[in-house]
Amino acid sequence: MSTNLVVHVTGARPNFPKAAPVIRALDALGLPQELIHTGQHYDDAMAKVFFRQLGLPKPDVDLGVGSGSHARQTAAIMTGLEELFLDRDPALVVVYGDVNSTVAAALVAAKLQIPLAHVEAGLRSFDRTMPEEVNRVVTDQLSDLLFTTSPDALVHLGHEGVPTDRVHFVGNPMIDTLLANLDRFDAERVTSELGITGDYAVATLHRPGNVDDPADAAELVKAVHAVADLVEIVLPLHPRGRARLEAAGLFTHERLKVVDPLGYVEFLALVRGARAVVTDSGGVQEETTILGVPCLTLRPNTERPVTITHGTNRLVTRPELSAVAAEVLAADRASTWPVPPLWDGHAGERIADVIAAFVGFAVPAG
């Protein structure tokens, strides 16, 4: 390998807060790197605002693949990345999380015999009906460096036969981003702009298991409306499933305020001031854990169980959602809560140190 070049591949909104601390830490070491954005999430609300708010460098390449079925999107990303990787000849490709861009980059790197690092490795829901679970398992099997955010991930990788010398428990870089921006999360400003007064909850809902089937969407809307009977809800609505939820009557409750997706700072400011969050997202479970906001996850499982054992998260079903929400709203907000180990704001630096050693980059003295 003629260079120490590290290539980062991001594609969707959840990747950006994870990548920012790693890119920043590698930059501080002076290691050459490039950022490739696949364009899996491509509009301003879902992607560009994150680059601005998180101080991410402008991508060196934007593939602009856009939306599509899992197969078409993954294939388009693979085609674009193969050409780029052959041209760049990187020492290491770094991928993040579990989106289609992640598994596409992993497959291309493996076939070209380019070393691969996976940030947020080892998370498992054990639910193969989730496309993200398939992406996680495949990417981990192809990775040379696996950076884990929680101890349970180490156990999963061990059970899957991943050699221990490839695995590094580093903490959670997404929490680095949250802690670095904590002073910017002004709930009063955002609620004022949205016209919210008094207590409120936040909801984020987009998983196929909740919105793809009309019967599921109808049951979801009924459950969310029952919570809106108790407290005003702000729902930044992901484009995915919007039409089906609207058809199921989501917008008809007067205490449910549906808004377009928010920027990173605005969304977490809103979460920080909420009495509770109702979600089916993975990352929100982690962010509420740090912010101490009760999180009700509308899923039968989670790949982030540490947010339940060391955080504020609970798994709930749609039929029980309103009763659990009433219980949360009746309680005082906790003043202290457990936080997972190494979620301390320094994961990016730990990852950068391992990467620099792996590619043989001599960190300049001083």
FIKEDREN-867976 format. One record per residue (C-alpha): residue number from 1; y, x, z negated. Coordinates in nm, 2 decimals, decimal comma. Layout:
BEGIN
+-----+--------+--------+--------+
! pos !     yy !     xx !     zz !
+-----+--------+--------+--------+
! NUM !      Y !      X !      Z !
...
+-----+--------+--------+--------+
REM end
This chain:
BEGIN
+-----+--------+--------+--------+
! pos !     yy !     xx !     zz !
+-----+--------+--------+--------+
!   1 !   0,00 !   0,00 !   0,00 !
!   2 !   0,33 !   0,16 !   0,11 !
!   3 !   0,56 !  -0,04 !  -0,11 !
!   4 !   0,58 !  -0,20 !  -0,45 !
!   5 !   0,71 !  -0,53 !  -0,29 !
!   6 !   0,64 !  -0,84 !  -0,50 !
!   7 !   0,66 !  -1,17 !  -0,31 !
!   8 !   0,71 !  -1,49 !  -0,51 !
!   9 !   0,61 !  -1,83 !  -0,35 !
!  10 !   0,77 !  -2,15 !  -0,48 !
!  11 !   0,74 !  -2,49 !  -0,33 !
!  12 !   0,83 !  -2,77 !  -0,56 !
!  13 !   1,06 !  -2,87 !  -0,85 !
!  14 !   0,82 !  -2,77 !  -1,13 !
!  15 !   0,79 !  -2,41 !  -0,99 !
!  16 !   1,16 !  -2,31 !  -1,02 !
!  17 !   1,20 !  -2,30 !  -1,41 !
!  18 !   0,88 !  -2,09 !  -1,42 !
!  19 !   0,98 !  -1,85 !  -1,15 !
!  20 !   1,34 !  -1,78 !  -1,26 !
!  21 !   1,26 !  -1,58 !  -1,58 !
!  22 !   1,00 !  -1,37 !  -1,39 !
!  23 !   1,23 !  -1,29 !  -1,10 !
!  24 !   1,51 !  -1,20 !  -1,35 !
!  25 !   1,29 !  -0,97 !  -1,55 !
!  26 !   1,15 !  -0,79 !  -1,25 !
!  27 !   1,50 !  -0,75 !  -1,12 !
!  28 !   1,60 !  -0,59 !  -1,45 !
!  29 !   1,32 !  -0,34 !  -1,40 !
!  30 !   1,44 !  -0,26 !  -1,05 !
!  31 !   1,12 !  -0,37 !  -0,88 !
!  32 !   1,16 !  -0,48 !  -0,51 !
!  33 !   1,09 !  -0,85 !  -0,46 !
!  34 !   1,13 !  -1,14 !  -0,22 !
!  35 !   1,14 !  -1,52 !  -0,28 !
!  36 !   0,97 !  -1,75 !  -0,03 !
!  37 !   1,04 !  -2,12 !  -0,07 !
!  38 !   0,79 !  -2,33 !   0,13 !
!  39 !   1,01 !  -2,64 !   0,13 !
!  40 !   0,74 !  -2,87 !  -0,02 !
!  41 !   1,03 !  -3,02 !  -0,21 !
!  42 !   1,33 !  -2,99 !   0,02 !
!  43 !   1,62 !  -3,21 !  -0,06 !
!  44 !   1,91 !  -3,13 !  -0,29 !
!  45 !   1,80 !  -3,33 !  -0,60 !
!  46 !   1,44 !  -3,19 !  -0,58 !
!  47 !   1,50 !  -2,83 !  -0,50 !
!  48 !   1,85 !  -2,69 !  -0,41 !
!  49 !   2,02 !  -2,79 !  -0,73 !
!  50 !   1,76 !  -2,59 !  -0,92 !
!  51 !   1,85 !  -2,27 !  -0,74 !
!  52 !   2,21 !  -2,32 !  -0,83 !
!  53 !   2,16 !  -2,42 !  -1,19 !
!  54 !   1,89 !  -2,16 !  -1,28 !
!  55 !   2,06 !  -1,87 !  -1,11 !
!  56 !   1,77 !  -1,82 !  -0,87 !
!  57 !   1,85 !  -1,60 !  -0,57 !
!  58 !   1,87 !  -1,77 !  -0,24 !
!  59 !   1,52 !  -1,77 !  -0,09 !
!  60 !   1,47 !  -1,48 !   0,15 !
!  61 !   1,27 !  -1,73 !   0,36 !
!  62 !   1,26 !  -2,11 !   0,36 !
!  63 !   0,96 !  -2,24 !   0,55 !
!  64 !   1,09 !  -2,59 !   0,55 !
!  65 !   0,75 !  -2,76 !   0,57 !
!  66 !   0,86 !  -3,09 !   0,41 !
!  67 !   0,64 !  -3,37 !   0,31 !
!  68 !   0,30 !  -3,48 !   0,44 !
!  69 !  -0,06 !  -3,54 !   0,34 !
!  70 !  -0,22 !  -3,28 !   0,12 !
!  71 !  -0,41 !  -3,13 !   0,41 !
!  72 !  -0,12 !  -3,13 !   0,66 !
!  73 !   0,12 !  -2,99 !   0,40 !
!  74 !  -0,12 !  -2,72 !   0,28 !
!  75 !  -0,21 !  -2,62 !   0,64 !
!  76 !   0,16 !  -2,59 !   0,74 !
!  77 !   0,23 !  -2,37 !   0,44 !
!  78 !  -0,07 !  -2,15 !   0,51 !
!  79 !   0,03 !  -2,10 !   0,87 !
!  80 !   0,38 !  -2,00 !   0,78 !
!  81 !   0,27 !  -1,77 !   0,49 !
!  82 !   0,01 !  -1,59 !   0,69 !
!  83 !   0,27 !  -1,46 !   0,94 !
!  84 !   0,51 !  -1,37 !   0,66 !
!  85 !   0,25 !  -1,18 !   0,45 !
!  86 !   0,13 !  -0,99 !   0,75 !
!  87 !   0,49 !  -0,89 !   0,82 !
!  88 !   0,59 !  -0,80 !   0,46 !
!  89 !   0,26 !  -0,64 !   0,35 !
!  90 !   0,33 !  -0,71 !  -0,02 !
!  91 !   0,17 !  -0,53 !  -0,31 !
!  92 !   0,14 !  -0,86 !  -0,49 !
!  93 !   0,19 !  -1,23 !  -0,43 !
!  94 !   0,30 !  -1,44 !  -0,73 !
!  95 !   0,24 !  -1,81 !  -0,74 !
!  96 !   0,33 !  -2,07 !  -1,00 !
!  97 !   0,18 !  -2,38 !  -1,14 !
!  98 !  -0,05 !  -2,62 !  -0,95 !
!  99 !   0,13 !  -2,76 !  -0,64 !
! 100 !   0,01 !  -2,74 !  -0,29 !
! 101 !   0,22 !  -2,44 !  -0,21 !
! 102 !   0,04 !  -2,25 !  -0,49 !
! 103 !  -0,31 !  -2,30 !  -0,36 !
! 104 !  -0,20 !  -2,24 !   0,00 !
! 105 !  -0,05 !  -1,91 !  -0,09 !
! 106 !  -0,36 !  -1,82 !  -0,29 !
! 107 !  -0,59 !  -1,89 !   0,00 !
! 108 !  -0,38 !  -1,69 !   0,25 !
! 109 !  -0,35 !  -1,39 !   0,01 !
! 110 !  -0,72 !  -1,39 !  -0,06 !
! 111 !  -0,81 !  -1,39 !   0,31 !
! 112 !  -0,57 !  -1,11 !   0,38 !
! 113 !  -0,70 !  -0,92 !   0,07 !
! 114 !  -0,35 !  -0,91 !  -0,09 !
! 115 !  -0,36 !  -0,91 !  -0,47 !
! 116 !  -0,26 !  -1,24 !  -0,63 !
! 117 !  -0,10 !  -1,33 !  -0,96 !
! 118 !  -0,10 !  -1,69 !  -1,10 !
! 119 !   0,16 !  -1,78 !  -1,35 !
! 120 !   0,04 !  -2,07 !  -1,57 !
! 121 !  -0,33 !  -2,00 !  -1,52 !
! 122 !  -0,62 !  -2,16 !  -1,70 !
! 123 !  -0,48 !  -2,51 !  -1,76 !
! 124 !  -0,74 !  -2,77 !  -1,72 !
! 125 !  -0,75 !  -3,15 !  -1,74 !
! 126 !  -1,12 !  -3,16 !  -1,63 !
! 127 !  -1,02 !  -3,45 !  -1,40 !
! 128 !  -1,10 !  -3,36 !  -1,04 !
! 129 !  -0,94 !  -3,68 !  -0,92 !
! 130 !  -0,60 !  -3,50 !  -0,98 !
! 131 !  -0,51 !  -3,28 !  -0,68 !
! 132 !  -0,34 !  -3,05 !  -0,91 !
! 133 !  -0,67 !  -2,98 !  -1,10 !
! 134 !  -0,83 !  -2,87 !  -0,78 !
! 135 !  -0,54 !  -2,65 !  -0,70 !
! 136 !  -0,55 !  -2,49 !  -1,04 !
! 137 !  -0,93 !  -2,41 !  -1,03 !
! 138 !  -0,92 !  -2,26 !  -0,68 !
! 139 !  -0,61 !  -2,05 !  -0,75 !
! 140 !  -0,75 !  -1,91 !  -1,07 !
! 141 !  -1,08 !  -1,81 !  -0,90 !
! 142 !  -0,88 !  -1,61 !  -0,63 !
! 143 !  -0,63 !  -1,44 !  -0,87 !
! 144 !  -0,63 !  -1,08 !  -0,97 !
! 145 !  -0,37 !  -1,14 !  -1,25 !
! 146 !  -0,39 !  -1,46 !  -1,45 !
! 147 !  -0,09 !  -1,53 !  -1,69 !
! 148 !  -0,17 !  -1,79 !  -1,95 !
! 149 !   0,07 !  -2,00 !  -2,15 !
! 150 !  -0,17 !  -2,12 !  -2,43 !
! 151 !  -0,49 !  -2,00 !  -2,61 !
! 152 !  -0,70 !  -2,29 !  -2,47 !
! 153 !  -0,64 !  -2,15 !  -2,12 !
! 154 !  -0,80 !  -1,83 !  -2,22 !
! 155 !  -1,11 !  -2,02 !  -2,33 !
! 156 !  -1,13 !  -2,22 !  -2,00 !
! 157 !  -1,11 !  -1,90 !  -1,79 !
! 158 !  -1,37 !  -1,73 !  -2,00 !
! 159 !  -1,61 !  -2,03 !  -1,94 !
! 160 !  -1,54 !  -2,00 !  -1,57 !
! 161 !  -1,64 !  -1,64 !  -1,56 !
! 162 !  -1,30 !  -1,48 !  -1,50 !
! 163 !  -1,31 !  -1,12 !  -1,61 !
! 164 !  -1,11 !  -1,07 !  -1,93 !
! 165 !  -0,92 !  -0,77 !  -1,79 !
! 166 !  -0,75 !  -1,00 !  -1,54 !
! 167 !  -0,62 !  -1,24 !  -1,80 !
! 168 !  -0,29 !  -1,19 !  -1,99 !
! 169 !  -0,17 !  -1,43 !  -2,26 !
! 170 !   0,21 !  -1,41 !  -2,22 !
! 171 !   0,36 !  -1,74 !  -2,33 !
! 172 !   0,54 !  -2,00 !  -2,12 !
! 173 !   0,82 !  -1,88 !  -1,88 !
! 174 !   0,94 !  -2,24 !  -1,83 !
! 175 !   1,03 !  -2,23 !  -2,20 !
! 176 !   1,23 !  -1,91 !  -2,14 !
! 177 !   1,44 !  -2,11 !  -1,90 !
! 178 !   1,48 !  -2,40 !  -2,14 !
! 179 !   1,58 !  -2,18 !  -2,43 !
! 180 !   1,82 !  -1,98 !  -2,21 !
! 181 !   2,00 !  -2,30 !  -2,11 !
! 182 !   1,98 !  -2,49 !  -2,44 !
! 183 !   2,36 !  -2,47 !  -2,50 !
! 184 !   2,42 !  -2,64 !  -2,16 !
! 185 !   2,22 !  -2,96 !  -2,25 !
! 186 !   2,50 !  -3,19 !  -2,34 !
! 187 !   2,34 !  -3,54 !  -2,39 !
! 188 !   2,67 !  -3,71 !  -2,46 !
! 189 !   2,82 !  -3,60 !  -2,13 !
! 190 !   2,53 !  -3,72 !  -1,93 !
! 191 !   2,49 !  -4,05 !  -2,11 !
! 192 !   2,86 !  -4,11 !  -2,07 !
! 193 !   2,84 !  -4,05 !  -1,69 !
! 194 !   2,54 !  -4,29 !  -1,67 !
! 195 !   2,71 !  -4,56 !  -1,88 !
! 196 !   2,46 !  -4,54 !  -2,16 !
! 197 !   2,56 !  -4,63 !  -2,52 !
! 198 !   2,34 !  -4,62 !  -2,82 !
! 199 !   1,97 !  -4,53 !  -2,84 !
! 200 !   1,77 !  -4,48 !  -2,52 !
! 201 !   1,44 !  -4,35 !  -2,39 !
! 202 !   1,37 !  -4,15 !  -2,08 !
! 203 !   1,08 !  -4,22 !  -1,84 !
! 204 !   0,94 !  -4,01 !  -1,55 !
! 205 !   0,65 !  -4,17 !  -1,35 !
! 206 !   0,50 !  -4,05 !  -1,03 !
! 207 !   0,13 !  -3,96 !  -1,07 !
! 208 !  -0,11 !  -4,12 !  -0,82 !
! 209 !  -0,32 !  -4,27 !  -1,10 !
! 210 !  -0,01 !  -4,47 !  -1,21 !
! 211 !   0,17 !  -4,56 !  -0,88 !
! 212 !  -0,06 !  -4,54 !  -0,58 !
! 213 !  -0,27 !  -4,85 !  -0,64 !
! 214 !  -0,07 !  -5,17 !  -0,64 !
! 215 !  -0,27 !  -5,30 !  -0,95 !
! 216 !  -0,20 !  -4,98 !  -1,14 !
! 217 !   0,17 !  -5,00 !  -1,04 !
! 218 !   0,19 !  -5,36 !  -1,16 !
! 219 !   0,04 !  -5,28 !  -1,49 !
! 220 !   0,27 !  -4,97 !  -1,53 !
! 221 !   0,57 !  -5,19 !  -1,46 !
! 222 !   0,46 !  -5,44 !  -1,72 !
! 223 !   0,41 !  -5,17 !  -1,98 !
! 224 !   0,75 !  -5,00 !  -1,91 !
! 225 !   0,93 !  -5,34 !  -1,92 !
! 226 !   0,77 !  -5,40 !  -2,26 !
! 227 !   0,93 !  -5,08 !  -2,38 !
! 228 !   1,26 !  -5,17 !  -2,22 !
! 229 !   1,25 !  -5,49 !  -2,44 !
! 230 !   1,27 !  -5,25 !  -2,74 !
! 231 !   1,52 !  -4,98 !  -2,61 !
! 232 !   1,72 !  -4,90 !  -2,30 !
! 233 !   1,53 !  -4,68 !  -2,06 !
! 234 !   1,67 !  -4,43 !  -1,81 !
! 235 !   1,43 !  -4,36 !  -1,53 !
! 236 !   1,51 !  -4,08 !  -1,28 !
! 237 !   1,28 !  -4,19 !  -1,01 !
! 238 !   1,08 !  -3,95 !  -0,80 !
! 239 !   1,06 !  -4,04 !  -0,43 !
! 240 !   0,68 !  -4,06 !  -0,46 !
! 241 !   0,58 !  -4,41 !  -0,54 !
! 242 !   0,93 !  -4,55 !  -0,54 !
! 243 !   0,86 !  -4,82 !  -0,29 !
! 244 !   0,54 !  -4,94 !  -0,46 !
! 245 !   0,71 !  -4,95 !  -0,80 !
! 246 !   1,00 !  -5,14 !  -0,65 !
! 247 !   0,76 !  -5,39 !  -0,49 !
! 248 !   0,59 !  -5,43 !  -0,83 !
! 249 !   0,92 !  -5,54 !  -0,98 !
! 250 !   1,03 !  -5,22 !  -1,16 !
! 251 !   1,40 !  -5,27 !  -1,10 !
! 252 !   1,42 !  -5,63 !  -1,24 !
! 253 !   1,46 !  -5,55 !  -1,61 !
! 254 !   1,83 !  -5,54 !  -1,72 !
! 255 !   1,77 !  -5,26 !  -1,98 !
! 256 !   1,59 !  -5,03 !  -1,73 !
! 257 !   1,84 !  -4,80 !  -1,55 !
! 258 !   1,68 !  -4,64 !  -1,25 !
! 259 !   1,87 !  -4,33 !  -1,12 !
! 260 !   1,80 !  -4,07 !  -0,86 !
! 261 !   1,64 !  -3,75 !  -0,96 !
! 262 !   1,87 !  -3,54 !  -1,18 !
! 263 !   1,94 !  -3,17 !  -1,18 !
! 264 !   1,76 !  -2,95 !  -1,43 !
! 265 !   2,05 !  -2,93 !  -1,68 !
! 266 !   2,13 !  -3,30 !  -1,66 !
! 267 !   1,77 !  -3,41 !  -1,70 !
! 268 !   1,70 !  -3,19 !  -2,00 !
! 269 !   2,03 !  -3,29 !  -2,16 !
! 270 !   1,92 !  -3,66 !  -2,12 !
! 271 !   1,58 !  -3,58 !  -2,27 !
! 272 !   1,74 !  -3,39 !  -2,56 !
! 273 !   1,93 !  -3,69 !  -2,67 !
! 274 !   1,65 !  -3,95 !  -2,62 !
! 275 !   1,46 !  -4,13 !  -2,89 !
! 276 !   1,14 !  -4,09 !  -2,69 !
! 277 !   1,01 !  -4,00 !  -2,35 !
! 278 !   0,75 !  -4,18 !  -2,15 !
! 279 !   0,60 !  -3,96 !  -1,88 !
! 280 !   0,30 !  -3,87 !  -1,66 !
! 281 !   0,45 !  -3,53 !  -1,58 !
! 282 !   0,30 !  -3,20 !  -1,70 !
! 283 !   0,62 !  -3,00 !  -1,76 !
! 284 !   0,80 !  -3,27 !  -1,95 !
! 285 !   0,52 !  -3,26 !  -2,21 !
! 286 !   0,61 !  -2,89 !  -2,27 !
! 287 !   0,99 !  -2,94 !  -2,27 !
! 288 !   0,98 !  -3,23 !  -2,52 !
! 289 !   0,76 !  -3,01 !  -2,74 !
! 290 !   1,03 !  -2,75 !  -2,77 !
! 291 !   1,31 !  -3,01 !  -2,80 !
! 292 !   1,13 !  -3,21 !  -3,07 !
! 293 !   1,15 !  -3,54 !  -2,88 !
! 294 !   0,84 !  -3,77 !  -2,91 !
! 295 !   0,66 !  -3,77 !  -2,58 !
! 296 !   0,42 !  -4,06 !  -2,48 !
! 297 !   0,21 !  -3,94 !  -2,19 !
! 298 !   0,07 !  -4,22 !  -1,97 !
! 299 !  -0,25 !  -4,04 !  -1,87 !
! 300 !  -0,61 !  -4,04 !  -1,99 !
! 301 !  -0,60 !  -3,66 !  -2,02 !
! 302 !  -0,37 !  -3,36 !  -2,02 !
! 303 !  -0,41 !  -3,00 !  -1,90 !
! 304 !  -0,16 !  -2,91 !  -2,18 !
! 305 !  -0,34 !  -3,01 !  -2,51 !
! 306 !  -0,13 !  -2,75 !  -2,69 !
! 307 !   0,16 !  -3,00 !  -2,67 !
! 308 !  -0,05 !  -3,24 !  -2,88 !
! 309 !  -0,17 !  -2,99 !  -3,14 !
! 310 !   0,15 !  -2,79 !  -3,15 !
! 311 !   0,42 !  -3,03 !  -3,04 !
! 312 !   0,54 !  -3,39 !  -3,01 !
! 313 !   0,31 !  -3,52 !  -2,74 !
! 314 !   0,06 !  -3,82 !  -2,75 !
! 315 !  -0,17 !  -3,96 !  -2,48 !
! 316 !  -0,13 !  -4,33 !  -2,45 !
! 317 !  -0,27 !  -4,60 !  -2,23 !
! 318 !  -0,06 !  -4,86 !  -2,05 !
! 319 !  -0,17 !  -5,15 !  -2,27 !
! 320 !  -0,09 !  -4,97 !  -2,59 !
! 321 !   0,24 !  -4,81 !  -2,47 !
! 322 !   0,49 !  -5,06 !  -2,62 !
! 323 !   0,32 !  -5,07 !  -2,96 !
! 324 !   0,32 !  -4,69 !  -2,98 !
! 325 !   0,68 !  -4,68 !  -2,86 !
! 326 !   0,78 !  -4,93 !  -3,13 !
! 327 !   0,62 !  -4,71 !  -3,39 !
! 328 !   0,81 !  -4,40 !  -3,26 !
! 329 !   1,14 !  -4,59 !  -3,25 !
! 330 !   1,09 !  -4,71 !  -3,61 !
! 331 !   1,05 !  -4,36 !  -3,74 !
! 332 !   1,32 !  -4,11 !  -3,81 !
! 333 !   1,33 !  -3,82 !  -3,57 !
! 334 !   1,15 !  -3,52 !  -3,71 !
! 335 !   1,36 !  -3,22 !  -3,83 !
! 336 !   1,08 !  -2,97 !  -3,78 !
! 337 !   0,77 !  -2,96 !  -3,56 !
! 338 !   0,51 !  -2,70 !  -3,46 !
! 339 !   0,57 !  -2,49 !  -3,15 !
! 340 !   0,29 !  -2,32 !  -2,95 !
! 341 !   0,25 !  -1,94 !  -3,00 !
! 342 !   0,46 !  -1,71 !  -2,78 !
! 343 !   0,68 !  -1,99 !  -2,66 !
! 344 !   0,97 !  -1,77 !  -2,77 !
! 345 !   1,18 !  -1,71 !  -2,46 !
! 346 !   1,03 !  -1,37 !  -2,36 !
! 347 !   0,73 !  -1,47 !  -2,14 !
! 348 !   0,91 !  -1,35 !  -1,82 !
! 349 !   0,96 !  -1,01 !  -1,96 !
! 350 !   0,59 !  -0,98 !  -2,06 !
! 351 !   0,48 !  -1,09 !  -1,71 !
! 352 !   0,72 !  -0,84 !  -1,55 !
! 353 !   0,58 !  -0,55 !  -1,75 !
! 354 !   0,22 !  -0,64 !  -1,65 !
! 355 !   0,32 !  -0,68 !  -1,28 !
! 356 !   0,51 !  -0,35 !  -1,28 !
! 357 !   0,21 !  -0,17 !  -1,42 !
! 358 !  -0,03 !  -0,34 !  -1,17 !
! 359 !   0,16 !  -0,24 !  -0,86 !
! 360 !   0,22 !   0,11 !  -0,99 !
! 361 !   0,60 !   0,08 !  -1,02 !
! 362 !   0,75 !   0,35 !  -1,24 !
! 363 !   1,02 !   0,18 !  -1,44 !
! 364 !   1,33 !   0,41 !  -1,43 !
! 365 !   1,42 !   0,57 !  -1,76 !
! 366 !   1,70 !   0,43 !  -1,96 !
+-----+--------+--------+--------+
REM end
